[in-house]
Amino acid sequence: MSNVNKFQQNFRTFIFLVLSLLSGFFEIGGVLWAIREGKEVYIIIGIGLLYQLGNLVPVPIKINKVLSIIFSIISFGAGILMCIDPEKEMLIMFIMCFNACVIQHLRSLMKDKVGTTIKRVFRVLGFLIAPFFSILTCVICTALLLIVACIGQSGEKPTLVPCKVRSINVIMIFHQMHYFGYVYFMLIILNKYVTLSDNFILSVIFVIGWITYLIVPHILKGKNYVKYFICGHILLALILLGLSAFYNLKIAAILWMLTGFGGGTVFCIKKINDDFGISGKNDIILSENIGHIGGTFLGLVCYYTFNSLQAPIIFSMLCAIVAFVGMIILSLRKKANNLI
């Protein structure tokens, strides 16, 4: 490999990692900003929801360079308007959505060059710096996205990616719904009941929960993926049951950190899918995105239906139960088919 090609590859990797950092910064930073500013719950969760809607790029929606530039300009303009008039708080949701679209589009052009663990680490680092999110830093980072979009590759024409939802995709959907059903509410709970004004402490607690999530694939040995997933989600259901009953700093923080050990078994779904040959890569990605959006939306619905911060957690617990029951059924069906 020539020095020029090596430099280009390293530069692409650097840009990808920066984009991964920004993805965590925007997603959690926007939520923490809304909590800090005392916004209504529908705005706090709406920020997370609109960010997840943006993650429908590049699966099942592919955009191109022109659209990514247009989205960046719209987002940048909306940020400037918010700097001028902070009362235009609804604009932050559109900023989140458009920025997510651009980030996902740009990352998709260079995704295969970086390992899963590394990109997740940088996303978690984005969570850690999320307390520094403000309208001004949002505008600055959006300007950075605009620059990257302008110098990026042209990519393909905008299109819809054909995907299917099969049995294992349903399990993935419920797994993702369990997490997104309560994750943004978790930050509200810690802030509300812990009475911490320092968002950095909240982000540290949040990141520790992700550290436990990240180490799970590295500590589970062997190929007992079905058992790992089932046991992990039984553990999740029990932890979420406890979290719905206790609200104080120590218990809430400890239980949140422990959820990573159960949620981290999500890697088993892809391993099982590889063994069973059920779904394609895009099918899995689509099911993840459906779970992100569906979980966030239904968690918000549960909150307003029951007027309780416990409701989204109980909803998430039920999703975790459905996920492991679904895995049991899938495993039994596969065993039965092999015996026939």
Contacts in CASP RR format, 6 or more apart in sequence:
PFRMAT RR
TARGET T0000
AUTHOR 0000-0000-0000
METHOD contacts of the structure
MODEL  1
MSNVNKFQQNFRTFIFLVLSLLSGFFEIGGVLWAIREGKEVYIIIGIGLL
YQLGNLVPVPIKINKVLSIIFSIISFGAGILMCIDPEKEMLIMFIMCFNA
CVIQHLRSLMKDKVGTTIKRVFRVLGFLIAPFFSILTCVICTALLLIVAC
IGQSGEKPTLVPCKVRSINVIMIFHQMHYFGYVYFMLIILNKYVTLSDNF
ILSVIFVIGWITYLIVPHILKGKNYVKYFICGHILLALILLGLSAFYNLK
IAAILWMLTGFGGGTVFCIKKINDDFGISGKNDIILSENIGHIGGTFLGL
VCYYTFNSLQAPIIFSMLCAIVAFVGMIILSLRKKANNLI
1 9 0 8 1.000
9 113 0 8 1.000
12 110 0 8 1.000
12 113 0 8 1.000
13 110 0 8 1.000
13 113 0 8 1.000
13 114 0 8 1.000
15 106 0 8 1.000
15 110 0 8 1.000
15 148 0 8 1.000
16 107 0 8 1.000
16 110 0 8 1.000
16 111 0 8 1.000
16 113 0 8 1.000
16 114 0 8 1.000
16 119 0 8 1.000
17 114 0 8 1.000
17 118 0 8 1.000
17 119 0 8 1.000
17 122 0 8 1.000
18 122 0 8 1.000
18 144 0 8 1.000
19 103 0 8 1.000
19 106 0 8 1.000
19 107 0 8 1.000
19 148 0 8 1.000
20 107 0 8 1.000
20 114 0 8 1.000
20 119 0 8 1.000
20 120 0 8 1.000
20 122 0 8 1.000
20 123 0 8 1.000
20 126 0 8 1.000
21 122 0 8 1.000
21 123 0 8 1.000
21 125 0 8 1.000
21 126 0 8 1.000
21 129 0 8 1.000
22 99 0 8 1.000
22 103 0 8 1.000
22 126 0 8 1.000
22 141 0 8 1.000
22 144 0 8 1.000
22 145 0 8 1.000
23 100 0 8 1.000
23 103 0 8 1.000
23 104 0 8 1.000
23 107 0 8 1.000
23 123 0 8 1.000
23 126 0 8 1.000
24 123 0 8 1.000
24 124 0 8 1.000
24 126 0 8 1.000
24 127 0 8 1.000
24 130 0 8 1.000
25 126 0 8 1.000
25 127 0 8 1.000
25 129 0 8 1.000
25 130 0 8 1.000
25 132 0 8 1.000
25 133 0 8 1.000
25 141 0 8 1.000
26 51 0 8 1.000
26 96 0 8 1.000
26 99 0 8 1.000
26 100 0 8 1.000
26 103 0 8 1.000
26 133 0 8 1.000
26 138 0 8 1.000
26 141 0 8 1.000
27 48 0 8 1.000
27 51 0 8 1.000
27 96 0 8 1.000
27 100 0 8 1.000
27 127 0 8 1.000
27 130 0 8 1.000
28 126 0 8 1.000
28 127 0 8 1.000
28 130 0 8 1.000
28 133 0 8 1.000
28 187 0 8 1.000
28 203 0 8 1.000
28 206 0 8 1.000
29 130 0 8 1.000
29 131 0 8 1.000
29 133 0 8 1.000
30 47 0 8 1.000
30 48 0 8 1.000
30 92 0 8 1.000
30 96 0 8 1.000
30 130 0 8 1.000
30 133 0 8 1.000
30 138 0 8 1.000
31 44 0 8 1.000
31 45 0 8 1.000
31 47 0 8 1.000
31 48 0 8 1.000
31 130 0 8 1.000
31 184 0 8 1.000
31 187 0 8 1.000
32 130 0 8 1.000
32 131 0 8 1.000
32 133 0 8 1.000
32 187 0 8 1.000
32 199 0 8 1.000
32 202 0 8 1.000
32 203 0 8 1.000
33 92 0 8 1.000
33 133 0 8 1.000
33 134 0 8 1.000
33 135 0 8 1.000
34 43 0 8 1.000
34 44 0 8 1.000
34 47 0 8 1.000
34 92 0 8 1.000
35 44 0 8 1.000
35 187 0 8 1.000
35 188 0 8 1.000
35 191 0 8 1.000
35 199 0 8 1.000
36 199 0 8 1.000
37 89 0 8 1.000
39 89 0 8 1.000
41 188 0 8 1.000
41 300 0 8 1.000
41 303 0 8 1.000
41 304 0 8 1.000
42 300 0 8 1.000
42 304 0 8 1.000
43 89 0 8 1.000
43 90 0 8 1.000
43 92 0 8 1.000
43 93 0 8 1.000
44 184 0 8 1.000
44 188 0 8 1.000
45 184 0 8 1.000
45 185 0 8 1.000
45 296 0 8 1.000
45 299 0 8 1.000
45 300 0 8 1.000
45 303 0 8 1.000
46 93 0 8 1.000
46 296 0 8 1.000
46 300 0 8 1.000
47 92 0 8 1.000
47 93 0 8 1.000
47 96 0 8 1.000
48 96 0 8 1.000
48 184 0 8 1.000
48 296 0 8 1.000
49 93 0 8 1.000
49 293 0 8 1.000
49 296 0 8 1.000
49 297 0 8 1.000
49 300 0 8 1.000
50 93 0 8 1.000
50 94 0 8 1.000
50 96 0 8 1.000
50 97 0 8 1.000
50 100 0 8 1.000
51 96 0 8 1.000
51 97 0 8 1.000
51 99 0 8 1.000
51 100 0 8 1.000
52 100 0 8 1.000
52 180 0 8 1.000
52 289 0 8 1.000
52 292 0 8 1.000
52 293 0 8 1.000
52 296 0 8 1.000
53 97 0 8 1.000
53 100 0 8 1.000
53 293 0 8 1.000
54 96 0 8 1.000
54 97 0 8 1.000
54 98 0 8 1.000
54 100 0 8 1.000
54 101 0 8 1.000
54 104 0 8 1.000
55 100 0 8 1.000
55 104 0 8 1.000
55 289 0 8 1.000
55 292 0 8 1.000
56 101 0 8 1.000
56 289 0 8 1.000
56 293 0 8 1.000
57 63 0 8 1.000
57 100 0 8 1.000
57 101 0 8 1.000
57 104 0 8 1.000
57 105 0 8 1.000
57 108 0 8 1.000
58 104 0 8 1.000
58 105 0 8 1.000
58 108 0 8 1.000
58 161 0 8 1.000
59 161 0 8 1.000
59 163 0 8 1.000
59 282 0 8 1.000
59 285 0 8 1.000
59 286 0 8 1.000
59 289 0 8 1.000
60 160 0 8 1.000
60 161 0 8 1.000
60 162 0 8 1.000
60 163 0 8 1.000
60 282 0 8 1.000
60 286 0 8 1.000
60 289 0 8 1.000
61 158 0 8 1.000
61 160 0 8 1.000
61 161 0 8 1.000
62 105 0 8 1.000
62 156 0 8 1.000
62 157 0 8 1.000
62 158 0 8 1.000
62 159 0 8 1.000
62 160 0 8 1.000
62 161 0 8 1.000
63 71 0 8 1.000
63 101 0 8 1.000
63 105 0 8 1.000
63 158 0 8 1.000
64 105 0 8 1.000
64 154 0 8 1.000
64 155 0 8 1.000
64 156 0 8 1.000
64 157 0 8 1.000
64 158 0 8 1.000
65 149 0 8 1.000
65 152 0 8 1.000
65 153 0 8 1.000
65 154 0 8 1.000
65 155 0 8 1.000
67 101 0 8 1.000
67 105 0 8 1.000
67 158 0 8 1.000
68 101 0 8 1.000
68 102 0 8 1.000
68 105 0 8 1.000
68 106 0 8 1.000
68 149 0 8 1.000
69 146 0 8 1.000
69 149 0 8 1.000
69 150 0 8 1.000
71 98 0 8 1.000
71 99 0 8 1.000
71 101 0 8 1.000
71 102 0 8 1.000
71 149 0 8 1.000
72 98 0 8 1.000
72 99 0 8 1.000
72 102 0 8 1.000
72 142 0 8 1.000
72 145 0 8 1.000
72 146 0 8 1.000
72 149 0 8 1.000
73 146 0 8 1.000
74 94 0 8 1.000
74 98 0 8 1.000
75 94 0 8 1.000
75 95 0 8 1.000
75 98 0 8 1.000
75 99 0 8 1.000
75 102 0 8 1.000
75 142 0 8 1.000
75 145 0 8 1.000
76 139 0 8 1.000
76 142 0 8 1.000
76 143 0 8 1.000
76 146 0 8 1.000
78 91 0 8 1.000
78 92 0 8 1.000
78 94 0 8 1.000
78 95 0 8 1.000
78 98 0 8 1.000
79 91 0 8 1.000
79 95 0 8 1.000
79 135 0 8 1.000
79 138 0 8 1.000
79 139 0 8 1.000
79 142 0 8 1.000
80 139 0 8 1.000
81 88 0 8 1.000
81 91 0 8 1.000
82 88 0 8 1.000
82 89 0 8 1.000
82 91 0 8 1.000
82 92 0 8 1.000
82 95 0 8 1.000
82 135 0 8 1.000
83 135 0 8 1.000
83 136 0 8 1.000
83 139 0 8 1.000
86 135 0 8 1.000
92 135 0 8 1.000
92 138 0 8 1.000
95 138 0 8 1.000
95 142 0 8 1.000
99 141 0 8 1.000
99 142 0 8 1.000
99 145 0 8 1.000
102 145 0 8 1.000
102 149 0 8 1.000
103 145 0 8 1.000
105 149 0 8 1.000
106 145 0 8 1.000
106 148 0 8 1.000
106 149 0 8 1.000
106 152 0 8 1.000
109 152 0 8 1.000
109 153 0 8 1.000
109 155 0 8 1.000
111 119 0 8 1.000
117 214 0 8 1.000
117 217 0 8 1.000
120 214 0 8 1.000
121 214 0 8 1.000
124 207 0 8 1.000
124 210 0 8 1.000
124 211 0 8 1.000
124 214 0 8 1.000
127 203 0 8 1.000
127 206 0 8 1.000
127 207 0 8 1.000
127 210 0 8 1.000
128 203 0 8 1.000
128 204 0 8 1.000
128 207 0 8 1.000
129 203 0 8 1.000
130 199 0 8 1.000
130 203 0 8 1.000
131 198 0 8 1.000
131 199 0 8 1.000
131 200 0 8 1.000
131 202 0 8 1.000
131 203 0 8 1.000
161 282 0 8 1.000
161 286 0 8 1.000
162 282 0 8 1.000
163 282 0 8 1.000
163 283 0 8 1.000
163 285 0 8 1.000
163 286 0 8 1.000
164 279 0 8 1.000
164 283 0 8 1.000
165 173 0 8 1.000
165 283 0 8 1.000
165 286 0 8 1.000
165 287 0 8 1.000
165 290 0 8 1.000
166 278 0 8 1.000
166 279 0 8 1.000
166 283 0 8 1.000
167 278 0 8 1.000
167 330 0 8 1.000
167 333 0 8 1.000
168 269 0 8 1.000
168 272 0 8 1.000
168 273 0 8 1.000
168 276 0 8 1.000
168 278 0 8 1.000
168 279 0 8 1.000
168 284 0 8 1.000
168 330 0 8 1.000
169 279 0 8 1.000
169 283 0 8 1.000
169 284 0 8 1.000
169 286 0 8 1.000
169 287 0 8 1.000
170 287 0 8 1.000
170 326 0 8 1.000
171 269 0 8 1.000
171 323 0 8 1.000
171 326 0 8 1.000
171 327 0 8 1.000
171 330 0 8 1.000
172 266 0 8 1.000
172 269 0 8 1.000
172 284 0 8 1.000
172 287 0 8 1.000
172 288 0 8 1.000
172 291 0 8 1.000
173 287 0 8 1.000
173 288 0 8 1.000
173 290 0 8 1.000
173 291 0 8 1.000
174 291 0 8 1.000
174 319 0 8 1.000
174 320 0 8 1.000
174 322 0 8 1.000
174 323 0 8 1.000
174 326 0 8 1.000
175 233 0 8 1.000
175 263 0 8 1.000
175 266 0 8 1.000
175 269 0 8 1.000
175 319 0 8 1.000
175 320 0 8 1.000
175 323 0 8 1.000
176 287 0 8 1.000
176 288 0 8 1.000
176 290 0 8 1.000
176 291 0 8 1.000
176 292 0 8 1.000
176 295 0 8 1.000
177 291 0 8 1.000
177 294 0 8 1.000
177 295 0 8 1.000
177 298 0 8 1.000
177 316 0 8 1.000
177 319 0 8 1.000
178 233 0 8 1.000
178 236 0 8 1.000
178 240 0 8 1.000
178 295 0 8 1.000
178 316 0 8 1.000
178 317 0 8 1.000
178 319 0 8 1.000
178 320 0 8 1.000
178 323 0 8 1.000
179 263 0 8 1.000
179 295 0 8 1.000
179 316 0 8 1.000
180 291 0 8 1.000
180 292 0 8 1.000
180 293 0 8 1.000
180 294 0 8 1.000
180 295 0 8 1.000
180 296 0 8 1.000
181 294 0 8 1.000
181 295 0 8 1.000
181 296 0 8 1.000
181 298 0 8 1.000
181 299 0 8 1.000
181 302 0 8 1.000
181 312 0 8 1.000
181 315 0 8 1.000
181 316 0 8 1.000
181 319 0 8 1.000
182 240 0 8 1.000
182 299 0 8 1.000
182 312 0 8 1.000
182 313 0 8 1.000
182 315 0 8 1.000
182 316 0 8 1.000
184 296 0 8 1.000
185 299 0 8 1.000
185 303 0 8 1.000
185 309 0 8 1.000
185 312 0 8 1.000
185 313 0 8 1.000
186 206 0 8 1.000
186 252 0 8 1.000
186 256 0 8 1.000
187 202 0 8 1.000
187 206 0 8 1.000
188 309 0 8 1.000
189 247 0 8 1.000
189 252 0 8 1.000
189 309 0 8 1.000
190 196 0 8 1.000
190 202 0 8 1.000
190 205 0 8 1.000
190 249 0 8 1.000
190 252 0 8 1.000
190 253 0 8 1.000
190 256 0 8 1.000
191 202 0 8 1.000
192 309 0 8 1.000
193 247 0 8 1.000
193 248 0 8 1.000
193 249 0 8 1.000
193 252 0 8 1.000
194 248 0 8 1.000
194 249 0 8 1.000
194 252 0 8 1.000
196 202 0 8 1.000
205 253 0 8 1.000
205 256 0 8 1.000
205 257 0 8 1.000
206 256 0 8 1.000
208 253 0 8 1.000
208 256 0 8 1.000
208 257 0 8 1.000
209 256 0 8 1.000
209 257 0 8 1.000
209 259 0 8 1.000
209 260 0 8 1.000
210 260 0 8 1.000
212 257 0 8 1.000
212 258 0 8 1.000
212 259 0 8 1.000
212 260 0 8 1.000
212 261 0 8 1.000
212 264 0 8 1.000
213 259 0 8 1.000
213 260 0 8 1.000
213 261 0 8 1.000
213 262 0 8 1.000
213 263 0 8 1.000
213 264 0 8 1.000
214 264 0 8 1.000
216 260 0 8 1.000
216 261 0 8 1.000
216 262 0 8 1.000
216 263 0 8 1.000
216 264 0 8 1.000
216 265 0 8 1.000
216 267 0 8 1.000
217 264 0 8 1.000
217 267 0 8 1.000
220 228 0 8 1.000
220 265 0 8 1.000
223 271 0 8 1.000
225 268 0 8 1.000
225 271 0 8 1.000
225 272 0 8 1.000
225 275 0 8 1.000
226 268 0 8 1.000
226 272 0 8 1.000
226 327 0 8 1.000
226 331 0 8 1.000
228 265 0 8 1.000
228 268 0 8 1.000
229 265 0 8 1.000
229 266 0 8 1.000
229 268 0 8 1.000
229 269 0 8 1.000
229 272 0 8 1.000
229 323 0 8 1.000
229 324 0 8 1.000
229 327 0 8 1.000
230 324 0 8 1.000
230 327 0 8 1.000
230 328 0 8 1.000
231 265 0 8 1.000
232 261 0 8 1.000
232 262 0 8 1.000
232 263 0 8 1.000
232 264 0 8 1.000
232 265 0 8 1.000
232 324 0 8 1.000
233 262 0 8 1.000
233 263 0 8 1.000
233 265 0 8 1.000
233 320 0 8 1.000
233 321 0 8 1.000
233 323 0 8 1.000
233 324 0 8 1.000
233 327 0 8 1.000
234 324 0 8 1.000
235 258 0 8 1.000
235 261 0 8 1.000
235 262 0 8 1.000
236 259 0 8 1.000
236 262 0 8 1.000
236 263 0 8 1.000
236 317 0 8 1.000
236 320 0 8 1.000
237 317 0 8 1.000
237 320 0 8 1.000
237 321 0 8 1.000
237 324 0 8 1.000
239 255 0 8 1.000
239 258 0 8 1.000
239 259 0 8 1.000
239 262 0 8 1.000
240 259 0 8 1.000
240 313 0 8 1.000
240 314 0 8 1.000
240 316 0 8 1.000
240 317 0 8 1.000
240 320 0 8 1.000
241 317 0 8 1.000
242 255 0 8 1.000
243 251 0 8 1.000
243 252 0 8 1.000
243 255 0 8 1.000
243 256 0 8 1.000
243 259 0 8 1.000
243 313 0 8 1.000
244 310 0 8 1.000
244 313 0 8 1.000
244 314 0 8 1.000
244 317 0 8 1.000
245 310 0 8 1.000
246 252 0 8 1.000
246 255 0 8 1.000
247 309 0 8 1.000
269 284 0 8 1.000
270 284 0 8 1.000
272 327 0 8 1.000
272 330 0 8 1.000
273 279 0 8 1.000
273 280 0 8 1.000
273 284 0 8 1.000
276 330 0 8 1.000
276 334 0 8 1.000
279 287 0 8 1.000
295 315 0 8 1.000
295 319 0 8 1.000
298 315 0 8 1.000
299 311 0 8 1.000
299 312 0 8 1.000
299 315 0 8 1.000
299 316 0 8 1.000
300 312 0 8 1.000
302 311 0 8 1.000
302 312 0 8 1.000
302 314 0 8 1.000
302 315 0 8 1.000
303 309 0 8 1.000
303 311 0 8 1.000
303 312 0 8 1.000
305 311 0 8 1.000
END
